[in-house]
Amino acid sequence: MTHHTMEVPSTTLVRHFAEFLAKVRYGGKTVIVVKNKARVAELRPWVAPECTLDTLAAIWNTISSDDRFADDLERVNRSDP
């Protein structure tokens, strides 16, 4: 285990969940949950998936255009006094 990882018995985690959640969120710690001497779960900081410009461009290119969209917007604008 690295210094960013700690093992915690499940009962301790339950009793002090907010404290351990703060260690994960603000301290970057990873918490390994142990029950009956077996590792059963891991709490770790969320890492958002990366979206590069290339990925965004690839997604953009798969979107089909709707020629009626501008007409729909005009209708909405005209209906709003």
C-alpha positions as CSV (number, residue, x, y, z in Angstrom):
1,M,0.0,0.0,0.0
2,T,1.1,3.5,-0.7
3,H,0.9,6.4,1.8
4,H,-2.3,7.5,-0.1
5,T,-4.0,4.1,0.7
6,M,-5.4,3.0,4.0
7,E,-7.2,-0.2,5.1
8,V,-10.3,0.3,7.3
9,P,-12.5,-2.3,8.9
10,S,-16.1,-2.1,7.6
11,T,-17.5,-1.3,11.0
12,T,-15.1,1.6,11.5
13,L,-16.0,2.9,8.1
14,V,-19.7,2.8,8.9
15,R,-19.3,4.6,12.2
16,H,-17.0,7.3,10.7
17,F,-18.2,7.4,7.1
18,A,-18.2,11.2,6.7
19,E,-14.6,11.4,8.1
20,F,-13.4,8.8,5.6
21,L,-15.3,10.4,2.7
22,A,-13.6,13.7,3.5
23,K,-10.2,11.9,3.5
24,V,-11.0,10.6,0.0
25,R,-12.5,13.8,-1.4
26,Y,-10.1,16.4,0.1
27,G,-7.1,14.3,1.0
28,G,-6.9,12.2,-2.2
29,K,-6.8,9.1,-0.1
30,T,-7.9,5.6,-1.2
31,V,-9.7,3.6,1.5
32,I,-9.7,-0.2,1.2
33,V,-12.7,-1.6,3.1
34,V,-11.9,-4.8,5.0
35,K,-14.5,-7.3,6.4
36,N,-13.5,-10.5,8.1
37,K,-9.8,-9.9,7.1
38,A,-10.7,-9.8,3.4
39,R,-10.6,-6.7,1.2
40,V,-14.1,-6.2,-0.1
41,A,-14.3,-2.6,-1.5
42,E,-12.4,0.5,-2.4
43,L,-13.3,4.1,-2.0
44,R,-11.1,6.4,-4.1
45,P,-11.3,9.9,-5.6
46,W,-13.5,10.3,-8.6
47,V,-11.5,11.0,-11.8
48,A,-13.7,12.5,-14.5
49,P,-13.2,11.0,-17.9
50,E,-11.2,13.1,-20.3
51,C,-12.8,14.6,-23.4
52,T,-10.2,15.8,-25.9
53,L,-11.0,18.1,-28.8
54,D,-10.5,15.1,-31.1
55,T,-13.1,13.2,-29.2
56,L,-15.5,16.1,-29.3
57,A,-15.0,16.6,-33.0
58,A,-15.7,12.9,-33.6
59,I,-18.9,13.1,-31.7
60,W,-19.9,16.3,-33.4
61,N,-19.4,14.6,-36.8
62,T,-21.9,11.9,-35.9
63,I,-24.7,14.3,-35.2
64,S,-27.1,14.7,-38.0
65,S,-28.4,18.1,-38.8
66,D,-32.1,18.9,-38.7
67,D,-33.0,21.4,-41.4
68,R,-36.3,22.2,-39.7
69,F,-34.6,23.2,-36.4
70,A,-34.4,26.9,-37.5
71,D,-38.1,26.9,-38.4
72,D,-38.9,25.4,-35.0
73,L,-37.0,28.2,-33.3
74,E,-38.8,30.8,-35.4
75,R,-42.1,29.4,-34.4
76,V,-41.2,29.5,-30.8
77,N,-40.0,33.1,-31.1
78,R,-43.2,34.2,-32.8
79,S,-45.4,32.5,-30.1
80,D,-43.6,34.4,-27.3
81,P,-45.2,37.8,-27.0
